[in-house]
Amino acid sequence: MAKNIKLDLPEMVDTNPSTKSDRNRKNKPSKKNVKKRRSLAKFFRDIVSELKKVEWAKFKKNKANSGVFAQTGTVLIVVLFFTIIITAIDLGLTELLTLLLNAA
């Protein structure tokens, strides 16, 4: 059985004057932290910069393009088509495997 033993240790007092400047340094951000903040800020600036370069599709239909809604409809139809095809193939292979296992 382990007992909870607490030791009363004396508090260490630092009388060395050189460590007082170390305490002041702790309040200032280190070069490593500043560098991380700068790199994080640069990362987000780069994201905004790249997003400004993207040519976004127009929502309204015009002569040059069919519009976002028409393109979204096309994508949904294609996804539905391939979902039906893949499901049919999966069911067919499952039935084939079931027949082979029953025959064995």
Secondary structure, DSSP 8 states (H G I E B T S, - for coil): ----------------THHHHHHHHHHS--HHHHHHHHHHHHHHHHHHHHHHHS----SS--SS---HHHHHHHHHHHHHHHHHHHHHHHHHHHHHHHHHHHH-
